[in-house]
Amino acid sequence: MALAPINPTQITPPRVEFIDQRSGAISREWYRFFLSLRNATENNQSEVELAPNTASLIATYDAMLETLTQTTETQPSGASESDIAVIQSQLQALALSPPPKEFRSPRYGSFYDTTTQTAAAINTAYAMTFNTTDLSFGVTRGTPTSRIFVDRPNIYNVQFSAQVDKTSGGVALVWVWLRKNGVNVPDSAGQIRIQGNNAEILAAWNYVIQLNAGDYIELMWEVDDTSVILLAEAASAIHPSIPSVILTVTDNISSMET
């Protein structure tokens, strides 16, 4: 007598995953299929129903699967409860920590003038000019060349030196101050007294000023005697040339956010 086809689970095997993703063990459907196939082969059964001992084995499998699933869900492989607590504490600390500071390239500019500068009239404001850029990153000469522009907001250190000379006798006064965007910076002026023919004085000091992107500064000067000049001289066989004015502008004294 021919045996009836055995397919107690009524599933198409290729459509069912062989391994249960929750437990990593063989899936319940495949377990049931192979168990039924074994029983039918041993007992030469033609019925679809499972034997009583088979039902007991299925119940045992279900209990095992439930245990495996609960273990997988409550405790990740390789991580104890104490490990998880440490990781959670570290994540919370990272969330409360300030973000790392972004590295910012400092802005700088170094400029000088190789020509002698003169004042055409007394008691008149003139801007010192610069015909040469030595170093520059984010700080540049504009038009006219007395204007020094910055490309980002920050607090800048402005330093200068001017070679002041007098071409005739007597006493003369020279004033130097700072302008920002064409407006005199309050309390920024200094006064120099120079006396005698061919008397030279090196005027030099610095300013600390807050600037925004696109702002420009100028060094201004005024005399009460037009014999006072800003002298430039060529190099000798021993020393280098003397610029009439040297100016440096840097923002490495602060780290204001852009």
C-alpha positions in Angstrom: 0.0 0.0 0.0 1.4 3.4 -1.0 2.1 5.9 1.7 0.3 9.3 1.7 2.6 12.3 1.3 3.9 13.5 4.6 3.7 17.2 5.2 2.4 17.7 8.8 3.3 21.4 9.0 1.6 22.4 5.7 4.5 24.8 4.8 6.7 25.2 1.8 10.2 24.7 3.2 12.0 27.3 1.1 9.7 30.0 2.4 10.6 29.5 6.0 13.9 30.5 7.6 15.9 27.5 8.7 17.5 29.4 11.7 15.3 31.4 14.1 16.8 34.9 14.2 15.8 35.5 17.8 17.5 32.4 19.3 20.1 31.3 16.7 18.6 27.8 16.8 16.7 25.8 14.2 13.3 27.3 13.6 10.2 25.8 15.1 8.6 24.9 11.7 11.7 23.1 10.5 12.1 21.3 13.9 8.5 20.2 13.6 9.0 19.1 10.0 12.1 16.9 10.7 10.5 15.5 13.9 7.4 14.5 12.0 9.5 13.0 9.2 11.5 10.9 11.6 8.4 9.6 13.4 6.6 8.8 10.1 9.7 6.9 8.9 10.1 4.9 12.1 6.4 4.0 12.5 5.4 3.8 8.9 2.6 6.3 9.7 0.2 7.6 7.1 -1.6 10.1 9.4 -0.9 13.7 9.4 -1.4 14.0 13.2 1.6 13.9 15.4 2.2 11.2 17.9 1.8 12.0 21.7 5.5 11.8 22.3 6.1 14.2 19.4 3.8 16.8 21.0 5.8 16.6 24.1 9.0 17.2 22.2 7.4 20.2 20.5 6.5 21.6 23.9 10.0 21.1 25.1 11.3 23.0 22.0 8.9 25.9 22.7 10.1 26.2 26.2 13.8 26.2 25.1 13.0 28.8 22.4 11.3 31.1 24.9 14.3 30.9 27.3 16.7 31.7 24.5 14.6 34.6 23.3 14.4 36.2 26.8 18.1 35.8 27.4 18.9 37.5 24.0 16.5 40.4 24.7 17.5 41.1 28.3 21.3 40.7 28.1 23.3 41.4 24.9 26.0 38.8 24.1 29.3 39.6 25.8 27.9 42.5 27.9 27.0 42.1 31.6 24.7 44.5 33.4 27.7 46.2 35.0 29.2 46.7 31.5 26.0 48.3 30.2 25.8 50.6 33.3 29.4 51.8 32.6 28.6 52.4 28.9 25.4 54.4 29.8 27.4 56.5 32.3 30.0 57.3 29.7 27.4 58.2 27.1 25.7 60.5 29.5 29.0 62.2 30.4 29.7 62.7 26.7 26.3 64.3 26.2 26.9 66.8 29.0 30.5 67.6 28.0 31.0 70.7 25.8 31.9 70.0 22.2 35.6 70.1 21.3 36.9 73.5 20.2 37.3 73.9 16.5 40.8 74.7 15.4 41.0 78.2 13.9 43.8 79.4 11.8 45.1 82.7 13.2 44.8 85.8 11.0 47.8 88.0 10.4 49.3 90.7 8.2 52.7 92.4 8.0 53.0 95.5 5.9 55.6 98.3 5.3 56.3 101.2 3.0 59.6 101.8 1.2 59.0 105.5 0.4 59.4 108.7 2.4 56.0 110.1 3.4 55.4 113.8 3.9 52.7 116.1 5.1 51.6 118.8 2.7 50.0 121.0 5.4 50.2 121.5 9.1 47.4 120.5 11.5 45.9 118.1 8.9 45.2 114.4 9.2 47.1 112.1 6.8 46.9 108.3 6.6 50.1 106.4 6.6 50.4 104.2 3.4 51.9 100.8 2.8 53.3 99.7 -0.6 54.5 96.3 0.4 52.8 93.2 1.9 55.3 91.0 3.7 53.0 88.3 5.1 49.2 88.0 5.0 46.4 85.6 5.8 43.0 87.1 6.3 44.5 90.6 6.9 45.0 92.5 3.7 45.7 95.9 2.2 42.8 97.7 0.5 42.3 100.8 -1.6 43.8 103.2 -0.8 46.7 101.3 0.6 46.4 103.0 4.0 43.4 100.7 4.7 44.0 97.3 6.3 41.1 95.0 6.2 40.2 91.9 8.3 38.1 89.0 7.1 36.6 87.7 10.3 35.5 89.1 13.7 37.9 89.0 16.5 40.1 91.0 18.8 43.2 92.2 17.0 46.6 93.4 18.1 47.9 96.3 16.0 51.5 97.2 16.3 53.5 99.8 14.3 56.8 101.6 14.1 57.4 104.9 12.1 60.8 106.4 11.4 60.1 110.1 12.1 62.7 112.7 10.9 63.0 116.5 10.8 64.7 118.2 7.9 65.2 121.6 9.5 66.0 123.2 12.9 63.5 124.0 15.6 61.0 122.0 17.5 58.0 120.2 16.0 55.2 118.1 17.3 53.8 114.9 15.7 50.6 113.1 16.6 49.7 109.5 15.7 46.4 107.8 16.2 44.1 105.0 15.0 41.0 105.1 12.8 38.4 102.3 12.4 36.2 102.4 9.3 37.1 106.1 8.7 36.3 107.2 12.3 38.9 108.2 14.9 39.2 105.6 17.7 38.7 107.5 21.0 41.7 107.9 23.2 44.1 106.4 20.7 46.4 109.4 19.9 50.0 109.8 21.0 52.2 112.9 20.8 55.9 113.1 19.9 58.3 116.1 20.2 61.2 116.2 17.8 63.9 118.9 17.7 66.8 119.9 15.4 67.8 119.3 11.8 68.2 115.6 10.9 66.8 114.5 14.2 65.3 111.0 14.1 62.8 109.4 16.5 61.3 105.9 16.1 57.6 106.1 17.1 56.3 102.7 18.1 53.4 101.4 20.1 50.4 99.0 19.8 46.6 98.9 20.0 44.2 96.1 20.9 40.9 96.5 19.1 37.8 94.5 18.3 37.0 94.2 14.6 34.2 92.6 12.6 34.6 90.9 9.2 35.1 93.6 6.6 36.3 96.3 9.0 39.4 98.3 8.2 41.9 100.3 10.2 44.2 103.2 9.3 47.2 104.8 11.1 46.8 108.6 11.0 49.4 111.2 11.6 49.5 115.1 11.9 52.3 117.6 12.3 52.6 121.3 13.2 55.7 121.7 10.9 55.9 120.3 7.4 59.7 119.7 7.8 58.7 116.6 9.8 58.6 113.5 7.5 58.3 109.7 7.8 61.7 108.7 6.4 62.6 105.7 4.3 66.3 104.9 3.5 68.0 102.4 1.3 70.1 99.5 2.7 73.8 100.1 3.5 76.6 97.6 3.1 75.9 96.6 6.7 72.3 97.1 7.6 69.0 96.5 5.7 66.8 99.2 4.3 64.7 101.3 6.6 60.9 101.4 5.8 59.1 104.7 6.7 56.4 102.6 8.5 56.0 99.0 9.5 52.6 97.6 10.6 51.6 94.2 11.9 48.1 93.0 12.7 47.3 89.7 14.4 44.3 88.1 16.1 46.2 85.4 18.1 45.3 87.0 21.4 41.7 85.8 21.4 39.4 83.0 20.1 36.1 84.7 19.7 33.5 82.6 17.9 32.6 83.4 14.3 
